[in-house]
Amino acid sequence: MGKKGQRFVVVGDIHGRLEPFLQILSHAGLINGNGDWCGDDTQLLQIGDTIDRGPHSLQVEGVLDRLQEQAKQKGGEVIRLVGNHELELLLGNFSISQIPQPQLIELQRKFEQKIADGTLKAAYAYHGFLCTHAGISRRLMQVFDSQIEDLTASNLALLINLIFKESVAHQFYKHPIFNISTRRSGPNRFGGIFWEDLEDLIQSYHQSPVWQVVGHTPIDHIVIDQQMQIIPIDVGLHRKQQYLEFCEENLPKIITLS
């Protein structure tokens, strides 16, 4: 969770689309003309799925690695979440990627190290808003509710990150957070936080008990669904350039470039 008054910017799935990502960072005042961090103490969160599909996956990774270090030196933070494409790499499922295998192995090792040192996460909470790649369905929320006395975004993020970090360390991916839904050709009615489909996520609730910010499922434009308390943000940066800017517990602003 950020400090009081600290800017919090959220960007959706990138999928190897370097130029639109850089344009968003520049528009948000987070990088200068040289591509270096100039966002002072701003927090930038990227929702996962940095790689695959687009032509510049490795370059996107390099930018995020560099900005993580630069932001930290200036009092800011670049928070990175794991998406299903990063997860598949951790599982050794290289067939879904067009990146050459030697580089995939290097990425896999890098992701494992970043998860171990806490610079690559599964969830993040900001002033009551919970960010995961694909969202927590009602079924999965019930699992967490049995384990957490106070079901808040912060407590959920702490528990999810603990489960995720231990799972990766022991290469044991049996917790329901890793489920793949039938809609995504998996065996489970509802998916976990990396694979849940937006339609299933919404259908599982009358209203989410915490505000959720999710990517993963492509949408035409960012929507703030106050009834469901769900904000989907995967607009596909090659089609549309939008991001979120938060001011503490208030609803975020939707910023549109094109």
C-alpha positions as CSV (number, residue, x, y, z in Angstrom):
1,M,0.0,0.0,0.0
2,G,1.3,3.4,-0.9
3,K,2.0,6.4,1.3
4,K,-0.7,9.1,1.8
5,G,-0.9,11.3,-1.3
6,Q,1.3,9.1,-3.4
7,R,0.3,8.7,-7.1
8,F,-0.6,5.2,-8.1
9,V,-0.8,4.3,-11.8
10,V,-2.0,0.9,-13.2
11,V,-1.3,-0.4,-16.6
12,G,-2.9,-3.5,-18.1
13,D,-1.5,-6.4,-20.2
14,I,1.4,-5.4,-22.4
15,H,2.0,-8.6,-24.4
16,G,5.3,-7.5,-26.0
17,R,3.9,-4.2,-27.3
18,L,6.8,-1.9,-26.5
19,E,5.9,1.4,-28.1
20,P,2.3,1.8,-26.8
21,F,3.7,0.9,-23.3
22,L,6.4,3.6,-23.5
23,Q,3.8,6.1,-24.8
24,I,1.7,5.4,-21.7
25,L,4.6,5.8,-19.4
26,S,5.6,9.1,-21.0
27,H,2.0,10.4,-20.9
28,A,1.8,9.5,-17.2
29,G,5.0,11.5,-16.6
30,L,6.9,8.4,-15.4
31,I,9.7,8.4,-18.0
32,N,11.7,11.2,-19.7
33,G,12.9,11.4,-23.3
34,N,15.7,8.9,-22.6
35,G,13.3,6.4,-21.2
36,D,14.5,6.8,-17.7
37,W,12.3,7.1,-14.6
38,C,11.2,10.6,-13.8
39,G,8.1,9.8,-11.8
40,D,9.6,10.7,-8.4
41,D,7.7,8.7,-5.7
42,T,4.9,7.5,-7.9
43,Q,3.9,3.8,-7.8
44,L,3.4,2.1,-11.1
45,L,1.7,-1.3,-11.1
46,Q,1.7,-3.5,-14.2
47,I,-1.0,-6.2,-14.0
48,G,0.9,-9.1,-15.7
49,D,1.3,-10.7,-19.2
50,T,4.2,-8.6,-20.3
51,I,5.3,-11.2,-22.8
52,D,4.2,-13.1,-25.9
53,R,2.0,-12.2,-28.9
54,G,3.7,-8.9,-29.6
55,P,7.2,-8.6,-31.1
56,H,9.1,-7.0,-28.2
57,S,8.6,-9.1,-25.2
58,L,12.3,-9.1,-24.2
59,Q,12.6,-5.3,-24.6
60,V,9.5,-4.8,-22.5
61,E,11.1,-7.0,-19.8
62,G,14.3,-5.0,-20.0
63,V,12.4,-1.7,-19.6
64,L,10.5,-2.9,-16.5
65,D,13.7,-4.3,-15.0
66,R,15.5,-1.0,-15.4
67,L,12.6,1.1,-14.2
68,Q,12.2,-1.0,-11.1
69,E,15.7,-0.2,-10.1
70,Q,15.5,3.5,-11.1
71,A,12.2,4.1,-9.3
72,K,13.5,2.6,-6.1
73,Q,16.4,5.0,-6.1
74,K,14.1,8.0,-6.4
75,G,11.5,6.9,-3.8
76,G,9.0,5.4,-6.3
77,E,8.1,1.8,-7.0
78,V,7.4,-0.3,-10.0
79,I,5.2,-3.2,-8.9
80,R,5.0,-6.2,-11.2
81,L,2.3,-8.9,-11.1
82,V,2.4,-12.3,-12.6
83,G,0.0,-13.1,-15.4
84,N,-0.9,-16.5,-16.9
85,H,1.8,-16.1,-19.5
86,E,4.5,-15.6,-16.9
87,L,3.0,-18.5,-14.9
88,E,3.2,-20.8,-17.9
89,L,6.8,-20.0,-18.1
90,L,7.3,-20.8,-14.4
91,L,5.6,-24.1,-15.1
92,G,7.9,-24.9,-17.9
93,N,5.2,-24.7,-20.6
94,F,7.3,-23.0,-23.2
95,S,5.1,-24.0,-26.2
96,I,2.7,-21.0,-25.8
97,S,5.6,-18.6,-26.4
98,Q,7.4,-17.5,-29.6
99,I,10.4,-16.5,-27.6
100,P,13.5,-18.7,-28.4
101,Q,13.9,-21.4,-25.7
102,P,17.3,-20.3,-24.4
103,Q,15.9,-16.9,-23.6
104,L,12.7,-18.5,-22.1
105,I,14.9,-20.4,-19.7
106,E,16.7,-17.2,-18.7
107,L,13.3,-15.5,-18.2
108,Q,12.1,-18.4,-16.1
109,R,15.1,-18.1,-13.8
110,K,14.7,-14.4,-13.6
111,F,11.0,-14.7,-12.7
112,E,11.8,-17.3,-10.0
113,Q,14.4,-14.9,-8.5
114,K,12.1,-11.9,-8.6
115,I,9.4,-13.9,-6.9
116,A,11.8,-15.0,-4.2
117,D,13.0,-11.5,-3.5
118,G,9.5,-10.0,-3.7
119,T,9.8,-7.8,-6.8
120,L,7.4,-10.0,-8.7
121,K,4.1,-10.6,-7.0
122,A,0.7,-12.3,-7.5
123,A,-1.4,-9.6,-5.8
124,Y,-1.2,-6.0,-4.6
125,A,-3.6,-3.9,-2.5
126,Y,-3.9,-0.1,-2.7
127,H,-6.3,1.7,-0.3
128,G,-9.0,-1.0,-0.5
129,F,-8.5,-2.0,-4.1
130,L,-7.1,-5.5,-4.8
131,C,-5.1,-6.0,-8.0
132,T,-4.5,-9.4,-9.5
133,H,-4.1,-10.6,-13.0
134,A,-7.5,-12.2,-13.6
135,G,-9.5,-11.7,-10.3
136,I,-10.9,-13.7,-7.4
137,S,-14.2,-15.4,-8.1
138,R,-16.8,-15.8,-5.3
139,R,-15.8,-19.5,-5.0
140,L,-12.2,-18.6,-4.4
141,M,-13.1,-15.7,-2.1
142,Q,-15.0,-18.2,0.1
143,V,-11.8,-20.2,0.4
144,F,-9.9,-17.1,1.6
145,D,-12.8,-16.1,3.8
146,S,-12.3,-19.3,5.8
147,Q,-8.7,-18.4,6.3
148,I,-8.8,-14.7,7.0
149,E,-10.6,-13.1,10.0
150,D,-11.0,-9.7,8.3
151,L,-11.5,-10.0,4.5
152,T,-9.8,-6.8,3.3
153,A,-7.8,-6.1,0.2
154,S,-4.6,-5.9,2.2
155,N,-5.1,-9.2,4.0
156,L,-6.1,-10.9,0.8
157,A,-2.9,-9.6,-0.9
158,L,-0.7,-10.8,2.0
159,L,-2.2,-14.3,2.0
160,I,-2.1,-14.7,-1.8
161,N,1.5,-13.6,-2.1
162,L,2.5,-16.0,0.7
163,I,0.7,-18.9,-1.0
164,F,2.2,-17.9,-4.3
165,K,5.8,-17.5,-3.1
166,E,5.7,-20.8,-1.2
167,S,4.2,-22.6,-4.2
168,V,6.9,-21.4,-6.6
169,A,9.7,-22.1,-4.1
170,H,8.5,-25.7,-3.8
171,Q,7.2,-26.1,-7.4
172,F,3.8,-27.2,-6.0
173,Y,0.9,-25.6,-7.9
174,K,-2.1,-27.3,-6.4
175,H,-3.8,-24.3,-4.6
176,P,-7.0,-23.1,-6.2
177,I,-5.3,-19.8,-7.1
178,F,-3.8,-21.8,-10.0
179,N,-7.0,-23.2,-11.3
180,I,-7.9,-23.0,-15.0
181,S,-11.6,-22.6,-15.8
182,T,-13.6,-24.7,-18.3
183,R,-14.0,-21.5,-20.3
184,R,-10.3,-21.4,-20.8
185,S,-10.2,-25.2,-21.6
186,G,-9.3,-26.1,-18.0
187,P,-10.9,-28.6,-15.6
188,N,-12.5,-26.2,-13.1
189,R,-15.8,-24.3,-13.3
190,F,-14.1,-21.2,-12.0
191,G,-10.5,-20.2,-12.6
192,G,-7.9,-18.9,-10.2
193,I,-6.2,-15.5,-10.1
194,F,-4.2,-16.0,-13.2
195,W,-6.8,-17.6,-15.5
196,E,-10.3,-16.5,-14.5
197,D,-12.4,-15.2,-17.3
198,L,-14.0,-11.8,-16.8
199,E,-17.5,-13.0,-17.6
200,D,-17.2,-15.9,-15.1
201,L,-15.8,-13.5,-12.5
202,I,-18.8,-11.2,-12.8
203,Q,-21.3,-14.0,-12.9
204,S,-20.0,-15.4,-9.7
205,Y,-21.0,-12.4,-7.6
206,H,-23.9,-10.2,-6.7
207,Q,-21.1,-7.8,-5.7
208,S,-17.4,-8.4,-5.0
209,P,-16.7,-7.9,-1.2
210,V,-13.6,-5.9,-2.1
211,W,-12.9,-3.7,-5.1
212,Q,-10.9,-5.6,-7.7
213,V,-8.7,-4.4,-10.6
214,V,-8.1,-7.2,-13.2
215,G,-6.6,-7.7,-16.6
216,H,-6.4,-11.0,-18.6
217,T,-9.7,-10.8,-20.5
218,P,-9.6,-8.4,-23.5
219,I,-12.1,-5.5,-23.4
220,D,-12.9,-2.6,-25.7
221,H,-12.3,0.1,-23.0
222,I,-11.7,0.3,-19.3
223,V,-14.9,0.2,-17.2
224,I,-15.4,1.1,-13.5
225,D,-18.3,-1.2,-12.5
226,Q,-19.5,0.3,-9.3
227,Q,-22.3,-2.3,-8.9
228,M,-19.9,-5.2,-9.1
229,Q,-16.8,-3.4,-7.7
230,I,-14.7,-4.8,-10.5
231,I,-12.5,-2.7,-12.9
232,P,-11.2,-4.6,-15.9
233,I,-8.3,-3.0,-17.7
234,D,-7.0,-5.3,-20.5
235,V,-7.7,-3.0,-23.4
236,G,-4.9,-4.5,-25.6
237,L,-2.3,-1.7,-25.8
238,H,-1.9,-2.2,-29.6
239,R,-5.7,-1.4,-30.0
240,K,-6.3,1.2,-27.3
241,Q,-4.1,3.1,-24.9
242,Q,-5.7,3.6,-21.5
243,Y,-4.5,3.4,-17.9
244,L,-5.8,4.1,-14.4
245,E,-4.6,6.8,-12.0
246,F,-5.7,6.5,-8.3
247,C,-6.0,9.0,-5.5
248,E,-6.1,6.9,-2.4
249,E,-9.5,5.3,-1.6
250,N,-11.4,7.4,-4.2
251,L,-12.4,5.8,-7.5
252,P,-9.6,6.0,-10.1
253,K,-9.5,8.2,-13.2
254,I,-9.5,6.5,-16.6
255,I,-6.8,8.1,-18.7
256,T,-7.1,7.7,-22.5
257,L,-4.4,8.4,-25.0
258,S,-6.1,6.9,-28.1
